[in-house]
């Protein structure tokens, strides 16, 4: 009798631990910056410090993994929102808000990403490679449904949203209101 090896269960457990670790690290980076002690990240994730170092031998490895994890979550949300959303415009609006959340919360990563560390060199290209096509698909779906004006460049939209998020930490500034105005402005004129 042939039995399946238990490796897939271990792999699933390892992936869950890694995801919990990345989520905990992202939260810790937002709250305390990327120099937060590794033991604090481990405590948040409910894992031992050794588990962190087993997955991410250096702090730079952890920072890169957190950034990529957050980009992937944002990229995966686009098609899901489009499939589940009531309209393509609503899906785009929801996705842009997730994108804005990513931008606002990554401020803890921004300083590290600006460093000379070679581990961070490819992250901006990765960000664009993963998120521009998602934005383009959402825009195209909205145009096809007659809910979004044609000709909106995805890079221009993402940069614009990014620029609106720059002052989001100032309580006197309402980035969400500005983002809503931009998204609403993508609708074709109604006669």
N, C-alpha and C positions, 0 to 999 in steps of 0.2 A: 504494500500500500504506500502510495506516494503522498506526502503531506507538504503543504506550502510552508516555506520558512517564515519565521516571525519577523523578518526584516521590514516588510511594509508597515507593520504596526509601530515598530521602533522608528521608522522613518517619519511616520505621521506624528508621533510624539515629539521627535526632534524638530520637525517643522513648526509644531504648535509652540514649543519652547522658544524657538528662534523668533517667531512672530511676536510672542509675548515680550521677549527681550527687546525687539526692535520698537514695539509700541511703548514700552517702558522707557527706553532710551530717548525716544522722540519727546515724550512728556517731560523727562528730566532735563533734556537740552533746552526746551522752551522755558521751563521754570528756573533753571539754574545755570544755563549755558553749557557749552560742550566740554567744559573742564570739570563738570560734576564728577565726584568720586565714583569709580566703577562699582564700589560696594553699594552705593545708593541706587544705581541702575539695577544691580542684581536683586536688591531687596524689593524694589518696585515690581520686578518681573517674577519674583518668587523662585529665583534660581540662585545657585552658588556663583561666586566670583569666577571659579574655575570654568563654569559653563560659558561665561562671557568670553574668557580668553581662549577657550577651545574653538568657539565660532569666529572670534575676532581677536587675533593676536595683538593688534595695536589699537590705540584710540582712533587713529585715522581709518582703520578698517571698519570700526564701529560707526563712525560718522558717515562714511561712504555708504555703508549698508542701510543706515537709517534714511539717508537721502533717497537712495534707490527704492527702498520700501515705500516711502511716501509718494514718490513719482509713480510707482507701479499701481498703488491704490487709486491714485487720481486717474491714471490711464484706464484702468479696468472699470472705473465708475462710469465713464462716458457711454460705452455701448449698453451697459446695464440700465442707465437712466433713459436712454433713447428707447430701449425695448419696453420699459415699464412706465415711462412718462405719459401723461395725457396728450402732450403735443411735443413736436421737436423743439419749439421755442422754450417750453417749460423745461425740457431736458437740458437744453443749453444753459438756461438760467440756473438750474440746480448744479450743473457741472461747474459753471463759472464760480459759483459760491464755494464749492469744494476746492477749486483751484485757488481762490482767494484765501481760504482757510490754510491751505498748504503754504502759500506765500507768507502769510502773517506768522504762522507758527515756525517757519524755517528761519526766522531772524536769528535764532540761536545758532544756526548752522552757517549763516552768512559770513561771519568773521573767519571761521575756520576755512570755508571754501575759498576765501580771498587769499589764503596763505600761499606760500611757495611749495607746499607739500605736493609732490608729484601724484600722490594718490587721488587728489581732487581735480586733476587737470582735465579729465574727460567728462566730468559731471554735467557741465552746461550743455554740451552736445547731446549727452544722454537725455537730459531734460527735454530739449527741443525735439529730438528724434522720437521720443515716446508721446509727448503731449501735443505737438503740432498736428499730427494726423487725427488724433481724437477730436480736437477742436474743429479741424476741417470737416470731418464726417458729420459733426453736430450742425455746423453751419450749412453744409450741403443738404442735409435732411430738412432743415428749416426752410431753405430756399425752395427745395422741391415741393414742400407743403404750402408754399406761398406765405410763410410766417416770418421770413427773414429776408431783407433786401439782398439781392445778389451783389457779388463783388467785394465782400468783406474778406480781407486777408487775415488768416488765422494768427500769423505772427503779430500783426498790428493789434489785433484784439487782445492777445495775451500780454503784449507789452503794455498796452493801455491799462488793462486790469492790474498788472504789476505796478505801474506807476500810481494808480489809485490806492494801492495797498501800502505804499511807502509810509504814509502818515498815520496808519491804522492804530498805532500805539498811543496816539494823542487822544484823550477822551473828548476833546472838543471837536474832533473830526469824525464824520460818519462815512467811512469807506463803503459800507453796505448801501447807503442811500445813493452814492455816486455810481456804484456798480449797477444798481437797479435802474438808474437813469440811462446808463449806457446800454444795458440789455434791452430795455424798453425801446430805446432809440433804434434798435436793429429791425424793428417791425416796419413793414411797408406802410406807406400812408394810406389811410382809409378815406375814401370819398363819400 
